[in-house]
Amino acid sequence: MPPAIVLVAPQLGENIGTAARAMANFGVTDLRLVAPRDGWPNEKARSASSGAIHVIENARVFGTLDEAIADLSFVIATTRRPRDMTKRVEGPAEGLAELAATARTGAGTGILFGRERWGLENDEIARANIIVSFPVDPTFASLNIAQSVLLMSYEWRRVAHAAPTMPEPKNPPATREDVTALWEHLNRVLTPAGYFRPPDMAEKMARNLLLILSDAGWDRQQVRTLRGVLGHLERPRGEGDDREG
Amino acid sequence: MPPAIVLVAPQLGENIGTAARAMANFGVTDLRLVAPRDGWPNEKARSASSGAIHVIENARVFGTLDEAIADLSFVIATTRRPRDMTKRVEGPAEGLAELAATARTGAGTGILFGRERWGLENDEIARANIIVSFPVDPTFASLNIAQSVLLMSYEWRRVAHAAPTMPEPKNPPATREDVTALWEHLNRVLTPAGYFRPPDMAEKMARNLLLILSDAGWDRQQVRTLRGVLGHLERPRGEGDDREG
C-alpha cells in the first residue's frame, strides 16, 4: 500500500491542495493533516488540488503527530540534514526502498512533511525511523511542500513498481503507537529512578531515547517483550523479590 | 555537464519561471526557449522564478527546435507514450542514466518539454534519441511543466552523483546538427529517387527516417562516413562510373 502523506501543521490551504494533486499523479491517496492552521475542510485546498478531489475528500485531520502516525510501522521524515541529531539520513530512492520493504509486509508506512516556514521540529523528526534529505544544490536548496511531496510520491511509485516481491518477516513490524508507548513506558520507569538529570537536559535525553527506539526496527512481538521488561522494572523493589522466592 | 532544459513554445511566463526554479534546486542552469509565445525577456517568468535569476538571465531563445538543440548529442523528449511512433520509451531514471553516460564524454545533452496544452508534436519528438515517460497513475496523469522539469532535474542530479566514471568512447558522439544534416542529406538523395511515394505518405516516411537515424547513437566519425556515402549516392550516375575507370 502507498505511504500516508502526513503534513505537519500546514499553513496555506493552497499548499495542501497542490500536495494532494502531486500525490494523485503517482497514485498516492492517504493524506493526513496534523493541526492545519486554517481548519478543515478548506476551500482553497480543494480548488488548488486541480481535480484531485478524492485525495482532499478522504483527508483525515489529527490533533497531534502521534495520533496521525499511530498505526504506521515505518515513518520517513523529510528534512534537511539536521545538525543536532544522530538519526540516519538517506536519499529519496534509498529511503523509499526501505519503506517499500515494510509496506510489502502489509504494515502501514508514512512520510512526514514540515510546516512552510521552518519544516519539522526535532521532536517530530525524532518520531521517524529515518530522515530523507533531497540532493538539492546547497546554494539553492528550497523546495516547497508540493515539490517535496511530488518527488517522494514519484520515487514511491518508481521503487514500488520496480521492486521484487520479498519474503514476509515472521512477525509484523511494530507500529509507531507501539514504539511511542514503549518510549513513554521507559520514561515512566526512568523518571523516578532519577535518570533525567540535570533537569535542563531531561528533554534532550528523552528525545534521544525516542531516537534509539525508533531506529531499532523491532517487530511487535519484540516490543511486547520489552514492555514486559519495563513492567517488571517499574514495580516496587519488593514485588520483584517475591517472584524470586 | 548538466543537460540543457529546452522548453518548446511555452505559453505562460509563469511556467518558465517555476521551471527555472525547479532547475536551480538541482543545479541545472542551461535554459533554452523555443519560440516563447510572449517573447523574451518576460517579467512574469522572472518573478515566478523565486530567485533563480541566474537561470532566467542566462536563458537563450531560439526560433526553431533544430537551432536550439544543434550542439547537443543526446536528447530526451518527455511525453506520454505516443501511439504513432516506434521510438524507445524509458523511465526517468533509466533515460537519465543514458544521458549522463553521454554527458560524461563532454558532449552536450538536453531534455525537451512540450507546450502547456498539447505537449510535443510528433515532428519534435522525432528529433530526440529516446522518449522518457513518467510512471504516473493513468487515471490522474497530468503533470505541469515545472513538475516535469523538477522530476527530471532531480533524477539528473541523483544519477550524475551516483554514477561511476566510465571510459570515454574513442570518438565524440554525433551532435543533433550532424544527425539533422545527415537526415536532410538522405531526403535530398531519396526525393529524386522517387522514394517518398505516394505523396500523402511522404511526411510520415521522412519522419520515420529521422527516428531511425536518431536512434542509432552514432559518433561524429560514423556520421561523416555516412555523409560521404550519401555524397556518392547523389551524384549523377555517370560520375560514379568515371571513378571506376
Interface residues (C-beta under 8 A of the other chain):
Chain A: A22 A24 N25 F26 G27 S50 G51 A52 G91 P92 A93 F134 P135 V136 D137 F140 A141 S142 L143 Q147 L150 L151 Y154 R157 R158 H161
Chain B: A22 A24 N25 F26 G27 S50 G51 A52 G91 P92 A93 F134 P135 V136 D137 F140 A141 S142 L143 Q147 L150 L151 Y154 R157 R158 H161
